[in-house]
């Protein structure tokens, strides 16, 4: 079994951490002299806070994480109850050292110190970035250590971390990444109700995101996958139909390429009609003929071209029901189309395409 993608080699993680340090946390800078030599400038005074934090960061870059952590342990212990301006960078550096030593839980404690107590510092965003990286590693299969072995599931911790990142940096690029990755996690683990909700929130908060089109696709598939069969609630199918119409209007060529078109809508209509037919039969078994007749009427109006409509008509004849005539302006059975009719022509129980969540839904039925 291959290692999870989240388990990055130490060298790669060190590079990622090294590129995410606050600018003023660096211990020294270098300048190129006229004779082509690099010389150190802005060197902090030996023994100063800046020099200690800078030396710890150099140790981390050199792969000496344990030595850096030991150096920072003593410095933080002496300064943790003060208002020293270098505390945020010290916690961030020690968290990085611990993370590189494969000790992500202690690292999270250090990053949380930065997030909770230094929200105005440069280290704040970097600490949240590191927390997000740990959360993604957990969602991608990394387990927590117990007695030195990685045996405890950590997906719930990963979810919580990603949610907190969104709360702490709302509408930022980091929050956008966290929300999309969380939606993808739900989609990947087949929690389709949560995935559909997460993609909906993502599209509402980030309407211009470069991931918008992919999120719209997956929201459609998530809603379709929510349908468990004709004996269960079919609201996901009805919502998916409106979402397909919306997607096809925005990206017609791509919709045709991936099959998100009239053919898919026809299949959804058939599934939705079968679900309504099952609902009517459920009412009949419970001697609720009024509800059954109303459900059949809605089926015949909304899905007249389906096989289920034929079965529904047979039920009408069997029970000798008198069904009302087609409403004025309602499309005849042969004129089904991809785009829904205008609101004035739509059936009374149909929701507008702009508000799929308002689709009328018969009572959810118990599984038999």
C-alpha positions in Angstrom: 0.0 0.0 0.0 1.4 3.4 -1.0 2.0 6.1 1.6 -0.6 8.8 1.7 0.2 11.9 -0.4 0.2 14.0 2.7 3.3 12.3 4.1 5.8 14.6 2.4 9.5 13.8 2.6 11.3 15.9 5.2 13.3 17.8 2.7 10.2 18.9 0.8 8.4 20.0 4.0 11.5 21.9 5.0 11.5 23.8 1.8 7.7 24.6 2.2 8.3 25.8 5.7 11.4 27.8 4.8 9.4 29.8 2.2 6.7 30.7 4.7 8.7 32.6 7.3 7.8 36.2 8.3 10.3 38.6 6.7 11.5 40.1 9.9 12.1 36.7 11.5 15.2 36.2 9.3 18.4 36.7 11.2 20.5 38.4 8.6 20.6 39.6 5.0 23.3 39.4 2.4 24.5 42.0 -0.1 26.7 41.6 -3.2 29.8 43.8 -3.0 31.6 45.4 -5.9 34.2 42.6 -6.0 31.4 40.0 -6.5 31.4 38.7 -2.9 28.4 38.1 -0.7 28.7 39.7 2.7 26.3 39.5 5.7 24.6 42.7 6.7 22.0 43.6 9.3 23.5 41.0 11.6 21.6 41.0 15.0 23.6 41.4 18.1 24.8 38.0 19.5 22.5 36.8 22.3 19.7 39.1 21.4 16.2 37.8 20.8 16.5 38.4 17.1 19.7 36.4 16.9 18.3 33.5 18.9 15.2 33.2 16.7 17.3 33.6 13.6 19.7 31.0 14.7 16.9 28.6 15.4 15.5 29.1 11.9 18.9 28.5 10.4 19.1 25.2 12.3 15.8 24.2 10.9 16.9 25.0 7.4 20.1 22.9 8.0 18.0 19.9 9.2 18.9 20.3 12.8 15.3 20.5 14.1 15.9 18.8 17.5 18.6 21.4 18.3 16.3 24.2 17.2 13.5 23.0 19.3 15.8 22.7 22.3 17.0 26.2 21.8 13.5 27.6 21.5 12.2 25.6 24.5 14.4 27.5 26.8 13.8 30.9 25.2 10.0 30.5 25.2 10.0 29.3 28.8 11.8 32.5 29.8 9.5 34.8 27.8 6.1 33.2 27.5 4.6 35.4 30.2 6.0 38.6 28.8 5.0 40.9 26.0 8.2 40.1 24.0 7.4 41.0 20.3 9.4 37.9 19.2 7.1 35.4 20.9 5.0 34.9 17.8 8.0 34.0 15.7 9.4 31.8 18.4 6.2 29.7 18.6 6.0 29.6 14.8 9.6 28.4 14.5 9.2 25.8 17.2 6.1 24.5 15.6 7.9 24.2 12.3 10.7 22.2 14.0 8.2 19.9 15.6 6.3 19.4 12.4 9.5 18.4 10.6 10.2 15.9 13.4 6.8 14.3 12.6 5.3 15.7 15.8 2.3 17.5 14.3 0.2 17.5 17.5 2.7 19.5 19.5 3.2 21.7 16.5 -0.5 22.4 16.4 -0.3 23.7 20.0 2.5 26.1 19.0 0.5 27.3 15.9 -2.6 27.8 18.1 -0.6 30.0 20.5 0.2 32.3 17.5 -3.4 32.3 16.2 -5.0 32.9 19.6 -2.6 35.4 21.1 -1.0 37.2 18.2 -3.7 37.8 15.6 -2.1 41.0 14.4 1.4 39.6 13.7 2.8 38.5 10.4 3.1 35.0 11.9 -0.7 34.7 12.1 -1.3 33.8 8.5 1.7 31.5 8.3 0.5 29.6 11.4 -2.9 29.1 9.8 -1.2 27.9 6.6 0.7 25.3 8.6 -2.4 24.2 10.4 -4.2 23.8 7.1 -1.3 21.6 5.9 -1.7 19.4 8.9 -5.5 19.2 8.5 -5.1 18.2 4.9 -2.6 15.5 5.9 -5.2 14.1 8.3 -7.9 14.1 5.7 -5.6 12.4 3.2 -5.2 9.4 5.6 -2.5 10.3 8.1 -3.3 8.8 11.5 -2.4 10.2 14.9 0.3 8.6 17.0 -0.6 6.4 19.9 2.2 4.8 21.9 4.5 5.7 19.1 2.5 4.2 16.4 0.1 5.9 13.9 -3.0 4.0 14.6 -5.7 6.6 15.6 -8.0 8.0 12.9 -7.7 11.7 12.6 -10.2 12.7 9.9 -12.5 14.5 12.4 -9.5 16.6 13.6 -8.7 17.4 10.0 -12.3 18.6 9.4 -12.2 20.8 12.4 -9.0 22.4 11.4 -10.3 23.2 7.9 -13.4 24.7 9.4 -11.5 26.9 11.8 -9.2 28.2 9.0 -12.3 29.4 7.2 -13.6 31.1 10.3 -10.3 32.8 11.1 -9.5 34.1 7.7 -13.0 34.5 6.0 -13.1 35.0 2.3 -9.3 34.7 1.9 -7.5 32.6 -0.6 -6.5 30.3 2.3 -10.1 30.0 3.4 -11.2 29.3 -0.2 -8.6 26.5 -0.4 -9.8 25.0 2.9 -13.5 25.0 2.0 -12.9 23.5 -1.4 -10.6 20.8 0.0 -13.3 20.0 2.7 -16.0 19.7 0.0 -13.7 17.4 -1.9 -13.1 15.3 1.2 -16.8 14.8 1.6 -17.2 14.0 -2.0 -14.3 11.5 -1.9 -15.7 9.7 1.1 -19.2 9.5 -0.4 -20.8 11.8 2.2 -22.9 13.4 -0.6 -25.3 15.4 1.4 -22.4 17.2 3.1 -20.5 17.5 -0.2 -23.5 19.1 -1.9 -23.9 21.6 1.0 -20.2 22.4 1.0 -20.0 23.0 -2.7 -23.1 25.2 -2.5 -21.5 27.3 0.2 -18.2 27.5 -1.8 -20.0 28.8 -4.9 -21.9 31.4 -2.9 -18.8 32.7 -1.1 -16.4 32.5 -4.0 -18.4 33.1 -7.2 -15.3 34.1 -9.2 -13.0 31.3 -8.1 -11.1 29.5 -10.7 -12.5 26.3 -9.2 -16.1 27.4 -9.8 -16.8 25.2 -12.8 -15.4 22.1 -11.2 -17.4 22.8 -8.0 -20.6 23.2 -10.1 -20.0 19.8 -11.7 -19.4 18.0 -8.5 -22.4 19.7 -6.8 -24.6 18.2 -9.6 -23.1 14.7 -9.2 -23.3 14.9 -5.4 -27.1 15.7 -5.6 -27.7 12.9 -8.0 -25.8 10.5 -5.7 -27.9 11.5 -2.8 -30.8 9.6 -4.4 -30.8 6.1 -2.9 -33.7 4.7 -4.9 -37.4 5.1 -5.7 -38.4 4.2 -2.1 -36.5 7.2 -0.7 -36.7 10.9 -0.9 -36.1 12.3 -4.4 -35.4 16.0 -3.6 -31.8 15.5 -4.7 -32.8 14.6 -8.2 -35.1 17.6 -8.5 -32.4 19.9 -7.4 -29.8 18.3 -9.7 -32.1 19.0 -12.7 -32.1 22.7 -12.0 -28.4 22.7 -11.4 -27.8 20.9 -14.8 -29.9 23.6 -16.5 -27.8 26.3 -14.9 -24.5 24.6 -15.7 -25.5 24.0 -19.4 -26.5 27.7 -19.7 -23.1 28.8 -18.5 -20.8 26.2 -20.1 -22.8 24.7 -23.0 -19.8 23.2 -24.8 -18.4 21.5 -21.7 -21.9 20.4 -20.7 -22.3 18.6 -24.0 -18.8 17.1 -23.7 -19.3 15.6 -20.2 -22.9 14.5 -20.9 -24.6 17.1 -18.7 -27.4 17.7 -21.2 -31.0 16.7 -22.1 -30.1 13.0 -22.0 -29.1 13.2 -18.4 -32.1 15.3 -17.6 -34.3 12.6 -19.2 -32.7 10.0 -17.0 -33.3 12.1 -13.9 -36.9 12.7 -15.0 -37.4 8.9 -15.3 -35.9 8.3 -11.8 -37.9 11.1 -10.3 -41.1 9.8 -11.9 -40.5 6.3 -10.5 -40.0 7.8 -7.1 -43.3 9.6 -7.3 -45.0 6.5 -8.5 -43.6 4.6 -5.5 -44.8 7.4 -3.3 -48.3 7.1 -4.7 -48.3 3.3 -4.1 -47.2 3.9 -0.6 -50.2 6.2 0.0 -52.5 3.6 -1.5 -51.3 0.9 0.9 -52.1 3.2 3.7 -55.6 4.0 2.3 -54.7 7.6 1.7 -56.3 7.8 -1.8 -56.4 11.6 -1.8 -52.6 11.9 -1.4 -52.0 9.1 -3.9 -54.2 10.8 -6.5 -52.5 14.2 -6.0 -49.1 12.5 -6.4 -50.1 10.8 -9.6 -51.5 14.1 -11.0 -48.1 15.8 -10.3 -46.3 12.9 -11.9 -48.3 13.1 -15.1 -47.8 16.9 -15.3 -44.1 17.0 -14.6 -42.9 13.7 -16.3 -45.4 12.9 -19.0 -42.9 11.3 -21.3 -41.6 8.7 -18.9 -42.3 5.0 -18.6 -43.5 5.7 -15.0 -46.2 8.0 -16.5 -47.6 5.0 -18.4 -47.8 3.0 -15.2 -49.4 6.0 -13.5 -52.1 6.2 -16.2 -52.8 2.5 -15.6 -53.2 3.3 -11.9 -55.7 6.1 -12.8 -57.7 3.7 -14.9 -57.6 1.0 -12.2 -59.0 3.3 -9.5 -61.3 5.2 -11.9 -59.9 8.6 -11.0 -60.9 11.7 -12.9 -57.8 13.8 -13.5 -58.0 17.5 -14.2 -57.2 18.8 -17.7 -53.8 20.3 -18.6 -53.4 23.9 -17.3 -53.5 26.8 -19.7 -50.1 27.5 -21.1 -48.7 24.2 -19.8 -46.3 22.5 -22.3 -47.8 19.5 -24.0 -46.1 16.1 -23.5 -44.2 16.3 -26.8 -42.5 19.6 -26.1 -40.1 18.7 -23.3 -37.0 20.9 -23.5 -33.8 21.5 -21.6 -34.7 25.0 -20.3 -37.6 25.1 -17.9 -40.7 27.2 -18.9 -41.1 30.8 -17.6 -42.4 31.2 -14.1 -45.8 32.2 -15.4 -46.1 28.9 -17.4 -44.5 26.6 -14.9 -46.7 24.2 -12.9 -47.8 25.6 -9.5 -45.6 23.1 -7.6 -42.4 23.8 -9.6 -39.6 25.9 -8.1 -37.8 28.6 -10.2 -34.4 27.6 -11.5 -32.7 30.3 -9.5 -33.8 28.7 -6.2 -33.5 24.9 -6.5 -33.7 24.4 -2.8 -37.3 25.5 -2.8 -38.5 22.7 -4.9 -41.7 21.2 -3.6 -41.1 17.8 -2.0 -43.6 15.2 -1.0 -43.2 13.7 2.5 -40.1 11.6 2.8 -41.1 8.0 3.0 -39.8 5.3 5.2 -37.7 2.5 3.5 -39.6 -0.7 3.1 
